[in-house]
Amino acid sequence: MSVPATEARATHADGVRRLIASYRAIPPAATVRLAKPTSNLFRARAKSNAKGLDVSGLTGVISVDPDARTADVAGMCTYEDLVAATLPYGLSPLVVPQLKTITLGGAVTGLGIESSSFRNGLPHESVLEMDILTGTGDVVTASQEQNGDLFRAFPNSYGTLGYSVRLKIQLEPVKPFVALRHLRFRSLQELAAEMDRIIETGGIDGAPVDYLDGVVFSADESYLCVGVQTATPGPVSDYTGQRIYYRSIQHDGTEKHDRLTIHDYLWRWDTDWFWCSRAFGAQNPKIRRFWPRRFRRSSFYWKLIGYDQRFNIADRIEKRNGRPPLERVVQDVEVPIERCVEFLDWFLATVPIEPIWLCPLRLRDDGNWPLYPIRPHHTYVNVGFWSSVPVGPEDGYTNKLIERRVSELDGHKSLYSDAFYSQDDFDELYGGEAYKTVKKTYDPDSRLLDLYAKAVQRR
């Protein structure tokens, strides 16, 4: 083992000791939470002055094994740091969520997705084993063979069954560049049909496809973005400056080509937080010219959102202009591909939000993940929409409409944002008795929050 690897393991071991010490310092009657300065969750939560778990020593990559194509990674390591450690070996995590400050542990205990998900599934499927701090204060190793009930229930548990301390994950080889084809469609039916063909065959026009996602601007303007890795050098585009990636997708013809480095492809959405930077004026050329490059990233926009939530800035502006306050509609949902057009038609007619992101996914294995039980060997389409709408006649009116429609179409909704389910509906959708059984085993004294309390009751 090299000196840097030895030092990384020693640093991680010290971080685990501090984590356990911080757990033991929390009074037995208090709820255990993380103490971390940032989050990629978009649901409100009750304020707490209680001291949380010290995760400051769990932010790095412990080691990369280029021969085995695996990495040992601390639970609070961001994908930005993880990718920086693996790309020099020509390797990448199987799924790299879109935003740089999403942590590996967060993507596994929550749900991450990206344009490789149609062939690589979700981030937790590439995990070989995890060390998890459970509600008892013990660190246990979980894999398919060891503590398998915890391993399988951990995805979508959002820290209510424990926190990942270390994860061993699979990596895949990548090439230096990604060649892109942006295919335009004038009907959603045509887009969905072509998406299905690419997924079923693994390619397009006889060539294999590595990445696949899409954007819907309107019912008659939508795109599939087809990515193929390549080692062929040549000119590449840069969307970290004045140019904006999602605007580059649009065109009047049937097809448009582009090229990015693999690094810039993986982070193509982060510079403008997909398209959400426009809410802060960052896409206005006059403002963008003076907007510091280091602040053109999702983590900074998230801080601005935090200020808005704290001081109700947007609602104050709406009130001053004689408009009603706003309801936040920031969601990702999965619907079966055969119901995708049905959902999109309904959404475009009902919810005034555009653009919409599309990302197909298919579980890699038999899908024994009880807290997010989508069907194995079946294609789903993640539909992402992130904005706000005028408030309705009751709290969460538009979000509730979306939840009902997704359930009617046999879909599922991620829990990183606001949720309004009843306890019975929630239990039916997100694990129910399976969750309760694992909870009782690994958090018998309820030191950690309950999933319903955290996701819906916002505690």
C-alpha positions in Angstrom: 0.0 0.0 0.0 1.4 3.4 -1.0 2.2 6.1 1.6 -0.7 8.4 0.4 -3.1 5.4 0.6 -1.9 4.5 4.1 -2.3 8.2 5.2 -5.8 8.3 3.7 -6.9 5.2 5.6 -5.4 6.6 8.8 -7.2 9.9 8.3 -10.5 8.0 7.7 -10.0 5.8 10.8 -9.5 9.0 12.8 -12.6 10.5 11.3 -14.6 7.4 12.3 -13.4 7.7 15.8 -14.5 11.4 16.0 -17.9 10.4 14.5 -18.5 7.8 17.1 -17.4 10.1 19.9 -19.8 12.8 18.7 -22.6 10.2 18.7 -21.8 9.3 22.3 -21.8 13.0 23.3 -25.5 13.4 22.2 -27.9 13.0 25.1 -29.8 9.7 24.9 -33.2 11.4 24.6 -32.1 13.6 21.7 -32.5 12.8 18.0 -29.3 12.1 16.2 -28.6 14.3 13.2 -25.7 15.1 11.0 -23.7 18.3 11.5 -22.9 19.5 8.0 -22.9 23.0 6.5 -24.5 22.1 3.1 -27.3 19.9 1.8 -28.9 19.0 -1.5 -32.3 18.4 0.0 -35.1 20.7 -0.9 -37.6 20.0 1.7 -38.0 22.3 4.8 -37.1 20.8 8.1 -37.6 21.8 11.7 -34.9 23.9 13.1 -32.7 22.3 15.8 -30.0 23.8 18.0 -28.8 20.4 19.0 -25.2 19.4 18.3 -25.0 16.9 15.4 -22.7 14.2 14.4 -19.1 15.2 13.5 -18.6 14.1 9.8 -15.7 16.4 9.2 -13.2 13.5 8.8 -15.4 11.6 6.3 -15.0 13.7 3.2 -12.3 12.1 1.1 -11.5 9.2 -1.2 -9.7 6.5 0.8 -8.3 4.6 -2.2 -8.8 3.8 -5.8 -7.9 0.3 -7.2 -7.5 0.7 -10.9 -7.0 -3.0 -11.5 -10.2 -4.1 -9.7 -12.0 -1.0 -10.8 -13.2 -0.1 -7.4 -12.9 2.7 -4.9 -13.2 3.0 -1.1 -14.9 6.3 -0.4 -15.9 8.1 2.8 -19.6 8.7 3.1 -19.5 12.5 3.0 -17.2 12.6 -0.1 -18.7 14.8 -2.8 -18.9 13.5 -6.4 -16.7 16.4 -7.4 -13.9 15.0 -5.3 -14.6 11.4 -6.2 -14.5 12.1 -9.9 -11.3 14.1 -9.5 -9.7 11.0 -7.9 -10.9 8.5 -10.5 -10.6 10.3 -13.8 -6.8 10.3 -13.7 -7.1 6.4 -13.9 -9.5 6.7 -16.8 -12.3 5.5 -14.5 -15.6 6.9 -13.3 -18.4 5.9 -10.9 -21.1 4.0 -12.8 -23.5 6.9 -12.2 -22.4 10.4 -11.5 -25.4 12.6 -10.3 -25.6 16.0 -11.9 -24.5 18.3 -9.1 -20.9 18.5 -7.8 -21.7 18.7 -4.1 -24.0 15.7 -4.0 -22.2 13.2 -1.7 -21.8 9.5 -2.4 -23.5 8.6 0.8 -26.3 11.0 0.1 -26.8 9.5 -3.4 -27.0 6.0 -2.0 -29.2 6.7 1.1 -31.3 9.0 -1.2 -31.5 8.4 -4.9 -29.2 9.7 -7.6 -29.6 9.4 -11.3 -27.9 10.5 -14.5 -27.6 9.8 -18.2 -25.8 6.5 -17.7 -28.7 5.2 -15.6 -30.4 3.5 -18.6 -27.5 1.0 -18.6 -26.1 1.3 -15.0 -29.2 1.8 -12.9 -29.0 3.9 -9.7 -25.9 4.7 -7.6 -26.7 2.2 -4.8 -26.5 -0.7 -7.3 -22.8 -0.2 -7.8 -22.1 -0.4 -4.1 -20.3 -3.6 -3.1 -20.3 -3.0 0.7 -20.8 -0.2 3.2 -19.8 0.6 6.7 -22.8 2.2 8.4 -23.2 4.0 11.7 -26.6 2.7 12.9 -29.0 4.1 15.5 -27.3 2.0 18.2 -24.0 3.9 17.7 -22.3 0.8 16.2 -20.5 0.8 12.9 -21.6 -2.3 11.0 -20.5 -3.6 7.6 -23.4 -4.3 5.2 -23.4 -6.0 1.8 -25.6 -8.5 0.0 -24.1 -11.3 2.1 -23.5 -9.5 5.5 -26.4 -7.6 7.2 -28.2 -7.9 3.9 -31.5 -6.6 5.3 -29.8 -3.2 6.1 -27.9 -3.2 2.8 -31.1 -3.6 0.8 -33.2 -1.2 2.9 -30.6 1.6 3.0 -31.4 3.2 -0.4 -34.1 5.8 0.0 -33.9 5.7 3.8 -32.4 9.2 4.0 -30.4 8.7 7.1 -33.2 7.1 9.1 -31.5 3.7 9.3 -28.0 5.1 9.7 -25.2 7.0 8.0 -22.7 5.6 5.6 -19.1 5.9 6.9 -17.4 4.1 4.0 -18.6 2.7 0.7 -16.8 0.4 -1.7 -18.1 1.0 -5.2 -17.6 -0.3 -8.7 -16.0 1.9 -11.3 -16.1 1.8 -15.1 -13.5 2.8 -17.7 -14.2 6.1 -19.6 -12.6 7.8 -22.5 -11.4 11.4 -22.6 -14.3 12.9 -24.7 -18.0 12.6 -25.2 -19.5 13.1 -28.7 -23.1 14.4 -28.4 -26.0 14.2 -30.8 -29.0 16.4 -29.9 -32.0 14.9 -31.7 -35.1 17.1 -32.0 -38.7 15.8 -31.9 -41.9 17.5 -32.6 -44.1 15.1 -30.8 -43.5 13.5 -27.4 -44.7 10.1 -28.8 -41.8 10.1 -31.3 -39.3 11.0 -28.6 -40.5 8.2 -26.2 -40.4 5.7 -29.0 -36.9 6.6 -30.0 -35.8 6.6 -26.4 -37.2 3.1 -26.0 -35.5 1.8 -29.1 -32.1 3.1 -27.9 -32.5 1.5 -24.5 -33.7 -1.8 -25.9 -30.9 -2.1 -28.5 -28.2 -0.2 -26.5 -27.4 2.0 -29.5 -28.5 4.1 -32.3 -27.7 3.7 -36.0 -25.7 0.6 -35.2 -23.4 2.4 -32.7 -23.4 1.8 -28.9 -24.7 4.7 -26.7 -23.1 5.5 -23.4 -25.3 8.3 -22.2 -28.9 9.2 -22.7 -31.1 12.0 -21.4 -33.5 14.6 -22.8 -35.2 18.0 -22.4 -38.8 19.0 -23.0 -39.2 22.6 -23.8 -42.9 22.2 -25.0 -45.2 19.6 -26.4 -43.8 20.2 -29.9 -40.1 20.9 -29.0 -38.2 18.1 -27.2 -34.8 16.6 -27.5 -32.8 13.4 -26.8 -29.2 14.0 -26.0 -27.2 10.9 -27.0 -23.7 10.7 -25.8 -20.9 8.4 -27.0 -17.5 8.2 -25.4 -14.5 8.7 -27.7 -10.7 8.9 -27.5 -10.5 10.9 -30.7 -9.0 14.3 -30.0 -10.6 17.5 -31.4 -12.3 20.8 -30.5 -14.6 20.8 -27.5 -17.2 23.2 -26.3 -17.0 25.0 -23.0 -20.2 25.7 -21.0 -18.5 27.0 -17.8 -18.3 30.6 -19.1 -20.7 32.7 -21.2 -22.3 29.8 -23.1 -25.2 27.9 -21.5 -25.4 24.2 -22.0 -29.2 23.6 -22.1 -29.6 26.4 -24.6 -27.0 24.7 -26.8 -29.3 21.7 -27.2 -32.0 23.7 -29.1 -32.0 23.8 -32.9 -34.4 24.0 -35.8 -33.2 20.9 -37.7 -33.4 17.2 -36.9 -29.9 16.8 -35.4 -27.1 18.8 -33.8 -23.6 17.7 -32.9 -21.4 18.7 -30.0 -18.3 17.5 -28.1 -17.2 17.8 -24.5 -14.4 16.5 -22.4 -15.6 13.7 -20.1 -15.0 16.0 -17.1 -17.1 18.8 -18.6 -19.8 16.3 -19.8 -20.2 14.9 -16.3 -20.7 18.4 -14.9 -22.5 20.0 -17.8 -25.6 20.6 -15.7 -23.8 22.0 -12.7 -22.7 25.4 -14.0 -26.3 26.6 -14.4 -28.0 24.1 -12.1 -29.7 22.8 -15.2 -31.6 26.0 -16.1 -32.4 27.2 -12.6 -29.6 29.9 -12.6 -32.0 32.0 -14.7 -34.0 32.7 -11.5 -31.0 34.7 -10.2 -30.3 36.5 -13.4 -27.2 34.5 -14.0 -28.2 33.8 -17.6 -28.6 37.5 -18.5 -25.5 38.2 -20.7 -25.0 41.6 -19.0 -25.0 40.0 -15.5 -23.3 36.8 -16.5 -20.3 38.7 -17.8 -19.5 40.0 -14.3 -20.8 36.9 -12.4 -17.6 35.3 -11.0 -16.9 31.9 -12.5 -16.4 30.3 -9.0 -20.0 31.2 -8.2 -21.4 29.6 -11.4 -22.2 26.3 -9.7 -25.1 24.6 -8.1 -23.8 24.9 -4.5 -23.8 28.7 -4.7 -27.3 28.9 -6.2 -28.4 26.6 -3.4 -27.1 29.2 -0.9 -29.2 31.8 -2.6 -32.2 29.6 -2.3 -31.5 29.3 1.4 -31.5 33.0 1.8 -34.8 33.2 -0.1 -36.4 30.6 2.2 -35.0 32.3 5.3 -36.2 35.8 4.4 -39.2 35.0 2.1 -37.7 37.2 -0.6 -39.6 35.7 -3.6 -43.0 35.9 -1.8 -42.3 39.5 -0.8 -41.6 40.4 -4.4 -44.7 38.7 -5.6 -46.8 40.5 -2.9 -45.3 43.8 -3.9 -46.3 43.2 -7.5 -49.8 42.3 -6.6 -49.4 38.5 -7.2 -50.1 35.6 -4.9 -47.3 33.8 -3.0 -45.6 30.9 -4.6 -45.6 27.1 -4.1 -42.3 25.4 -4.6 -42.5 22.5 -7.0 -39.1 20.9 -7.0 -39.4 17.2 -7.8 -38.1 14.2 -9.6 -40.5 11.4 -10.4 -40.1 8.0 -12.1 -42.9 6.8 -14.4 -42.9 3.6 -16.5 -41.8 4.4 -20.0 -45.1 3.3 -21.5 -46.9 5.9 -19.3 -44.3 8.7 -19.8 -46.1 10.5 -22.6 -49.4 10.3 -20.7 -47.7 12.0 -17.7 -46.0 14.6 -19.8 -49.2 15.5 -21.6 -50.9 15.9 -18.2 -48.1 17.9 -16.7 -47.7 20.3 -19.6 -51.5 21.0 -19.5 -51.6 21.3 -15.7 -48.4 22.7 -14.3 -46.8 25.9 -15.7 -43.2 24.8 -15.5 -40.6 24.4 -18.3 -38.2 23.0 -19.3 -38.5 19.5 -18.0 -35.6 17.0 -17.7 -36.0 13.4 -18.9 -33.6 10.6 -17.8 -34.3 7.0 -18.5 -33.3 4.3 -16.0 -33.4 0.6 -15.7 -32.3 -1.4 -12.6 -29.2 -3.5 -13.2 -30.2 -6.4 -11.1 -33.4 -8.0 -9.7 -34.3 -4.8 -7.9 -34.7 -6.1 -4.3 -34.7 -2.6 -2.9 -37.9 -2.4 -0.6 -37.9 1.3 0.1 -38.1 2.2 -3.6 -39.7 -0.8 -5.2 -39.7 0.0 -8.9 -39.9 -3.1 -11.2 -36.7 -4.8 -12.3 -36.0 -5.4 -16.0 -38.3 -2.5 -16.8 -37.6 1.0 -18.2 -38.7 4.0 -16.2 -38.2 7.7 -17.1 -37.2 10.1 -14.5 -39.0 13.4 -15.0 -37.4 16.4 -13.3 -39.0 19.8 -12.8 -37.7 22.5 -10.5 -39.5 25.8 -10.1 -42.5 27.4 -8.4 -46.1 28.1 -9.2 -48.8 30.3 -7.7 -50.2 28.8 -4.5 -53.5 26.9 -4.8 -56.5 26.5 -2.5 -54.6 24.4 0.0 -51.0 23.8 1.2 -49.1 21.9 -1.4 -51.9 21.9 -3.9 -49.9 21.4 -7.0 -47.5 18.9 -5.4 -50.4 16.8 -4.2 -51.8 16.8 -7.7 -48.5 15.5 -9.0 -48.3 12.8 -6.3 -51.7 11.5 -7.2 -51.0 11.5 -10.9 -47.7 9.7 -10.5 -49.3 7.0 -8.3 -52.1 6.6 -10.8 -49.5 5.9 -13.5 -47.7 3.3 -11.3 -44.8 5.7 -10.8 -42.7 6.7 -7.8 -41.4 10.0 -6.4 -38.0 10.8 -4.9 -38.1 12.1 -1.3 -35.5 14.8 -1.4 -38.1 17.5 -1.6 -41.6 18.3 -0.3 -44.0 15.3 0.1 -47.6 15.3 1.2 -48.6 11.6 1.4 -50.8 10.2 4.1 -49.1 7.7 6.4 -50.9 4.8 4.8 -50.1 5.8 1.2 -46.5 6.5 2.2 -46.1 3.0 3.8 -47.5 1.4 0.7 -45.1 3.2 -1.6 -41.9 3.3 0.5 -41.3 0.0 2.2 -44.0 -0.2 4.9 -43.4 -3.3 7.1 -40.0 -4.0 5.5 -38.8 -0.6 6.7 -40.3 -1.0 10.1 -38.6 -4.4 10.6 -35.1 -3.1 9.6 -35.7 0.1 11.7 -36.4 -2.0 14.8 -33.3 -4.1 14.3 -30.7 -1.3 13.7 -32.4 1.6 15.5 -34.4 0.0 18.3 -34.4 3.1 20.5 -35.4 5.4 17.6 -32.3 7.6 18.0 -32.7 8.5 14.3 -35.8 10.1 12.8 -38.5 8.0 11.2 -38.7 8.2 7.4 -42.2 9.5 7.3 -41.5 12.0 10.0 -38.4 13.2 8.0 -39.8 13.2 4.5 -43.4 14.3 5.0 -43.7 15.8 8.5 -40.4 17.8 7.9 -38.9 17.1 11.3 
